[in-house]
């Protein structure tokens, strides 16, 4: 979970923390052993700390040391290979690294810097020399009162030339701190799909990434539940029909999936259970059956026979996620009612994009191959 970052445009003038434009600093510096050195020139700061998504102790930080020139520095690691997020915390204020232009932008603005730590070979989310798909942006006006909105659609390589092919659809939902651009700008969903397709490990599909937030104007008599329902109705009444009108897509539920991370995982579960005639596959990353109402929703879906023909029901949670109980509850209910599903607990992973990228890379190759799956646990 990211520290909320209040980005200051003129750090030098307003706070006199960051170095001047003429200073040449290398930050971050990735070493060959996957240790990483972070530097920040802030001569008037009293404390400088570092938060990174590799820190498994929730909301704890690394402490930087200051030298005589006012340079703060810390070396951490070795870090796990992958794309990590980090921010500095200067006298209690979260700030981006002025020497790193790679930024994660969320719902409330700039959230963190990004850094890539290489592995021993090409990573599943690297930008490789393979055929690339296309990410399209569509603007529309919500028919259910959510105003002007947009969604993204990934089309696989060959979509333009394969004019007779109809493609399955995955609706991919973002977390509470992100927007509809999160899965491409930070989550690397398009690169993950490109690489899996190049390796012939997944079926070509459309990936639809809508806005998961309620953007309705405040209404004095409006209930939060009604507003939440609007997001689902916006997806069903506006986004999906637009996708169907613009793209060659399969319409049978066995060739439709809905998945998401964190808030998007809760939405994918709720919408997927209610709309099994539309979505025959469900993916839940870092989420699950929340509270009594969430558990009842799953039980009611089972009792109504909605999960009899589910193709892939995939749950992923990190062992160091601060909120594991909902995923455990979902797994327990599905086991009790003998609903085929996969429940995946990944060691030493937290509630981060680093983990959600890996969830997506594991989930995509299994979609739309229903006959291969039975209840599995690992």
N, C-alpha and C positions, 0 to 999 in steps of 0.2 A: 504494500500500500504506500503510495507516494506521499511525501510531505507536500502540503499545498504551498506553491511557490508564488510569491508576490513579486513579479518581475519589475525591476527598477531600470528605466531606460538610460538614465544618466548616472551610472554608478559612481563615476569619478567625481562629478560635481556635487551630487546629492549626499553621498556618504563618504567619499574620499577613501574607499576601501580598495577598489580595483586598480591595477596598474595602468599607467598611461599607454597611449597607442604606440609609443616608440619602444616600449619594453618588449623584449623577445623572450617569452616563456614557453616551455614545452609542457603542456598539461592537457590531458593526461599523457604520460609516457608509458607505453606498454613494453615490458622487457621480454626477452626471449623465454624466460621461465614462467611467463604469465603473471608475474608480479606487476603491479601498476603503481607509478608514482604520480601523485596529484600535487599541484603547486598553485598558490594564489598569493599575489603581492597585496598585502593589506596592512601597511605599517601602523595604522592607528587602531586596528582591531584589538580587542582584548582576548577573544577566543575565536577559533575557527575549527569547526568540526566538519565531518564528511558523512553523509548518509548515502548508502548504496544498496541496491536490491540484492546483493550477495550476502548482506548481513542478516543472519538467520534469527537473531534476537530482535523481536519486533520493536521498532521505534528506537533502537540504539544507534550509536554513531561511532566513527573513528575520530580521534583527536589529532589535529595537525600541530607540529612544533614550529616555532618562529625563530628565525635567525637574526643576526644583527642588522641586516639590510631590510628587515620587514617582510621577508619572504616566509610564507607558511608552507610546510611540506609534510607529506606522509606517504609511505609506501605500504601497500596492502597486497595480500595474496600469498600464494598464487590463486587466481580467480578461476572459476569454472569457465570453459570456453563458451562464447556466446555474446549477445548484445546486452549490455548492462545499462541501467539508469543510475544516475547519481546527482546530488546537489551538495553545495557547500552550505553550512549554517554559520553565518558570521554574526557574532554577538546576538544569537537567537533569531536572526533573519535569514530565511532560506534564499540563496542566490545561485544563479547559474554560473558556470565557469566561463569567464570572458574569453578564454583561449580556445574554446571548443564550440564550433558552430553547429554541431549535431545536437538537435533539440527534440524533446518529446513535448508536443503541444496537446493539451487536454481541454476539457470543457471550460476550465477557469483560466486559460492562458497557458503560458510556458510552465511545464511541470518539472523538467529535469533535463540534464544532458544525457547523451547516449555515447557509449564506448563499445567497440568491438574487440573482444579478446579471442585471438585465433586458436583453433584446435590443432590437432596433428594433421588434419587434411581439410578439404572443403566442408563447410558446415551446411546443414540442411536449409538454413535461411540466408545463406550468402547470395550475393548477386553474381551468378556464374555465367559463363559463356554458353548459354543454352537458348533455345527459342523462348521468347517472352510473350506472355499474354498482354491484354490491354485493360487498364482500369478506366471506366467511364464514370462521369459525374452527371447526375440528373437532378434538376431542380423541379419542384412541383408545389402546388398549394394544397394543403391538407383539407380533405372534405369533412373531417371530423373536428375541426376547430383548432388545429395545432399550428396554423399559419404557414409561412413559407418554410419549406424543408428541402432536404436533398438526401439522396442515397447514392451509393457507389455500386458498380457491377464490374466484376472481373470476368472477362471472356478469355478462354484458353487460346494458346497458339493454334492457328488453323481455323478459328471460328469463321473468318471471312470467306475462306476458300471452300470449306466443307458446308456448302449451302443446303444440303439435304439432311444434315444431321440435326436432331433435336437433343438438347442437353439437359441433364438433371440440374436441380437447383439446390444449393445450400444457402440458407439465410444465416448469416453470421453476425452475432450481436456483441456489442462492446460493453465495457464496464462503466461504473457510475462516474468515474473521473475522466472518461474519454468521450469521443464523438464518433460520428460515422466514418471519419478518416483514420481512426485509431488503428484498425486492423491492417491498413496498408502503410501508414506513416511510421508506426511503432511496431506493430505486430508482424510486419513482413509477410502477410498472407499471400500476396501475389507472387513473391519470390519463392515461398515455400511450395506453392502450387506449381510454379514453373519448373522447379527442380524435381519434384516428384513425377511430373509428367515426362520430363526428359529421361527419367529413370524407368518409365513405364510402370510406376508403382501406384498410380491412381487413375481413376476414370476422368476424362475431361468433363468439366462441369462449369456452370455459372455460379459465382459466389456473390450473393447480394448482401450488401452491408448498409443497413438503414440507420436512421437516427433513433436511438432507444430512449431518448429523454422526452418527458412531457414538456412541451413548449407553449401550452395554452396560457392565455392571459388569466390572471387571477380572477376567480369568481367567488363572491362572498358565500354563496350557498352551495358551492361545488365541493364534493367530497374527494379526498385523496384517492379512494378506490375508483371513483368515476374517471378521474384524470388518468390513472394507470391503465384503465380499460381503453382509453383513447389511443394510447400508444399501440396496443394490439390491433385495434380497429383501423388505425392508420396503416399498419402493415398489411392487413387483409384487404382493405377497401381501396387503398391507393397504391402502395408500393408493389404488391404482387400483381395486380392487374396491369400496371404500367410495364413491369418486366415482361409479362406475358404478351403484351401488345408490341413490344419493341424487340424481343429476343426469341429465338427458336428454342423453346423450352418444353420439357416433358411436364405433363400435368397430372400424372398418376401419383398417388401419395408415396408409393414405394420408390419413386425417383425424386422425392422432395425430402429435405432435411432441414432442421433448425438446431443451431448450436450457439453457445456464447460463453463468455468468461465473466465471473463475479456477478455483477448485476445482470449482465446478459445471460449468464447461466441460469439464474432464477427465472428470467423471462422465457428463455428457451424451454425450460421445464414446464412452466405454467401454460404457455401458448401451445407447446407441443402436446401436452395432455388434453387440452381443450379442443385441439384441432387435428386429431389423428386422421381425419378424412382428408386433410391437406398435407400433413407431414408424417411420413412413415418412419422417420429416423430422428433421434434426439441425441445431442451432445451437451454435456454439462461439465464445464471447467470451473473448478474452485467454487462450487455452489452445490445446492441440493434441496432437500425438503426442509423448508424453514418453518419451525414452530409447529404448533398443533394444526393450524390451518393448512400448512404446506404438506404435512403428512396425510391429512384427510383428503387433500386433492389427489394424491397418488392412489390412495385406497379406493376412492370413488371411481377413478379411471379404471382401475383393475376390476371393480365390481360391475362396471358398465360394459366390460368386455372390450374396452378401447385399446388395450395393449396386446391383444391376442395375435395381431399380425404385425407387430412392430419389427422393423428390419434390424436396425442397429440402435441400441440404447447404451451409450458410452458415458462413463463418469470418470473424471480425473481430478485428483486432489494431491497436493504436496504434503509430505509428512510434517513440514514445518509451517504449513498454512495456519494462521492464527484462528481460523474459523472452520475446523474440520467436522464438527458435529452434524451439520446439515447434510454433508455428503455421506457420512456414516449412516444417518437416519434413512436417507434415500435407498442406499444399498440394502439395509436391513429389511425395509418394507418390500423391496423387489425380491429379495431372497425368500422372505416369508410367503409371498404369493406366487413364487416360482415363475417370475417374469424373466425371460432371458435378457441378460445385460452383461456389460463388462464394468468392473470396478477396479480402477487403477490408482494405487497409492505410490507416488514416486518419492524415493528417499531424498531428504535434504533440499526439497523445493518449497518455495513459499508462495505468497499471493502476488505474483509478479508477471510482467510480460514475458520474461525469460521462460517461465514455466508454461504460459499459455501458448507461446509459439510451439513448444514441444508437444503440447496437447493437440494442437491443430495438425502438426506433422504426423502424429500417431493416428489421428481420427480420419483424416482425408483418405488414406489408402484403403480403409475398411468400408467406406460408404458405397452403397448401391451394389453390394455383393452379398445379398441377404443370406443365401444358402450356406455361406461359409461359417456362420456364427451360431454359437450356443452360449449358455451362461459360462463366463470365464472370470476367474479372480486371480490376481497376482499381487 
